Amino acid sequence: MRLVIAWRNLLAKPVQSGLTVLIVAATIAMLTLVTLLSTGTHDGLVRATEPFDLIVGAKGSPNQLVLNTVFLQDVPIGNVSHEIYDTLSADPLVASAIPLAFGDNYQGYTIVGSGSGIFQHEPKNGQGEWLQLAVGRPFAIPFEAVVGAGTAQKLGLKVGDEFKSVHGLLPGGHGHAHDYHVVGILQSVKGPYDQAILVPIESIWLAHEKHEPTLEEEVGAEDHAHEKEHEVTAIMVKPKGYSEAMRLYQQFQREPGAQIIFPAQVIVQLFSILGQGEHMLKMVAYVIIVMGLIIMALSVYWSALSRARDRAILRALGASARDIFTIIIAESALLTILGVTVGILVGHGIYWLLVRAMSSKTAIVLTAGLTPDEGYIIIGGILFGMLAGFIPAVLTYRREVAHYL
Amino acid sequence: MLEVNQVRKEYSDVDRTVTAVAVDSLIIQNGEQIALVGPSGCGKTTLLHLISGLLTPTTGEIKFDDIIVSAMKETWRDTWRATAVGYVFQRLNLLASLSVLDNLLVAMSFASAIPKKEQQQWAHQLLIQVKLSEKMGKFPHQLSMGEQQRVAVARAVINKPKLILADEPTASLDQDNAMLVLDMLRQFAKQSGSILVVSTHDKQIMSQFERICSLRQKAKGVIDSATCDSLA
């Protein structure tokens, strides 16, 4: 009967209850969104680097090398000699070396030239291949293409389709003569390579054999680094182990034409550079959270306080302090549970929309799903709401019942 | 038997103390029905609150069937009130969020007077008696004042209390409804052998009672003391 009373009390004041739920929901949605964005961005960036133990590329900014190779953003620094790839392939410290070549696109989606070994690449031994086919087969000969899940979905590409690549990283560049033939569609890797089109590296070399650079392209020399025959833009290197990775790293310190980087380390450094800004953002988020919690507490408090007369009536009818506390806590719990549920759903809804929007504009894929922080938000939000209802319960109990009758 | 001995209720302000009610002695035997009369503000409601245990006296003692109600711990007083007291409040105090039936069930849920499995049936039976069986699903605001008053009466007697208190139960009713509500209260009290105390300033209502207890102001405009006289 106590729960029935609590529920009916809430239904009897729909505007007040609705507003309280709305305020709680808005607060929780905001908290959820801040948490998801923070965790999602961090995890999304870290996860994208997972398939890349080591990357070898031209000398230059390691950040640019990671952005280009891992996230398929920015322009390549330049190319490295095919000999380096050959040397790495034969190096006993190396488990696998996969060449990558960039520089062309199809409707803005990056074309990645690579070897067939990319389909056998296992980021962690025994955990399956990184790139798995949803439909079709891997490429076997030049000008066959395997399309990333995101690219296939956005462009409507399917096995058997043909397309022509364009030079550069943006649509509207100089078109190549050869047609690419789609032979496979990848499963989603929930990472930047969902937005890629994988082709045999020979296709890139062949496509550029007869390519005459325009004056504008000559100015952007970095765009044309791949035009030198049989060079590669980057090499994904999987070392045999951690000590082998460190030895490789040391070896490359003496290499004049290339650098080797740990992408995960670059990302960590990037986070540390962004740390100050992130710290400020976190401070702002905390202020918002505290304000939200205060508003939520006031709303639940106000809601509980406005039912003081009903409680006095119940006390007059013989309800014990325990009965009243049960009813008040049940009311506050119902309001906050409802608010928290709506808030979590709305927070996830907005986050999902943001993820969708971001995935179509950038190659960074935000992670989704419940985070441990959300668990704290749910438990904390409900406890905080119940606590806010607890205060008027005590105040009501301390005041003489007759005052309200 | 209800005994009110040397009871005084005072409220302290910053610079003064106001006596809300003072009663030297009032004894009501089991089964007795009395009218409590007096001018507005003389302390009738305060006295009823004191008797029901909603307020505790500043001094004095209230006893019911040898239990000193005024000395009971609050939790025990709550339980005692739930089972032994039926109260028709001046403002009715029906729970707006609950239906007529639920208003009765709530009152029963705090007392252990009626076995749980019989509660629904007893509530229905009582609503038939107060001619509200057709409106048991309605909410208080959907009822007329007379109907609301009858719900309040039904709620007051639902636990078959030994002490029924009614604070101006007919004040906002027309003559016919007033007499109907009073008859109901008197009938229920008679059936269960309960004490009935009805506060009123309606002469016609007073005339229905054999015994009238009067609270009088000692000085006009100053409610600093009142006495109770039995006019029986």
Chai-1 contact restraints between the chains, C-beta under 6 A:
chainA,res_idxA,chainB,res_idxB,connection_type,confidence,min_distance_angstrom,max_distance_angstrom,comment,restraint_id
A,M1,B,S109,contact,1.0,0.0,6.0,A-B,restraint_1
A,R8,B,S97,contact,1.0,0.0,6.0,A-B,restraint_2
A,R8,B,L98,contact,1.0,0.0,6.0,A-B,restraint_3
A,N9,B,S97,contact,1.0,0.0,6.0,A-B,restraint_4
A,A12,B,A96,contact,1.0,0.0,6.0,A-B,restraint_5
A,A12,B,S97,contact,1.0,0.0,6.0,A-B,restraint_6
A,I313,B,N93,contact,1.0,0.0,6.0,A-B,restraint_7
A,I313,B,L95,contact,1.0,0.0,6.0,A-B,restraint_8
A,A316,B,L54,contact,1.0,0.0,6.0,A-B,restraint_9
A,L317,B,A107,contact,1.0,0.0,6.0,A-B,restraint_10
A,L317,B,F110,contact,1.0,0.0,6.0,A-B,restraint_11
A,G318,B,D78,contact,1.0,0.0,6.0,A-B,restraint_12
A,G318,B,R81,contact,1.0,0.0,6.0,A-B,restraint_13
A,G318,B,A82,contact,1.0,0.0,6.0,A-B,restraint_14
A,G318,B,F110,contact,1.0,0.0,6.0,A-B,restraint_15
A,G318,B,A111,contact,1.0,0.0,6.0,A-B,restraint_16
A,A319,B,F110,contact,1.0,0.0,6.0,A-B,restraint_17
A,S320,B,T75,contact,1.0,0.0,6.0,A-B,restraint_18
A,S320,B,D78,contact,1.0,0.0,6.0,A-B,restraint_19
A,V401,B,L54,contact,1.0,0.0,6.0,A-B,restraint_20
A,A402,B,H49,contact,1.0,0.0,6.0,A-B,restraint_21
A,A402,B,L54,contact,1.0,0.0,6.0,A-B,restraint_22
A,A402,B,L55,contact,1.0,0.0,6.0,A-B,restraint_23
A,L405,B,F89,contact,1.0,0.0,6.0,A-B,restraint_24
A,L405,B,N93,contact,1.0,0.0,6.0,A-B,restraint_25
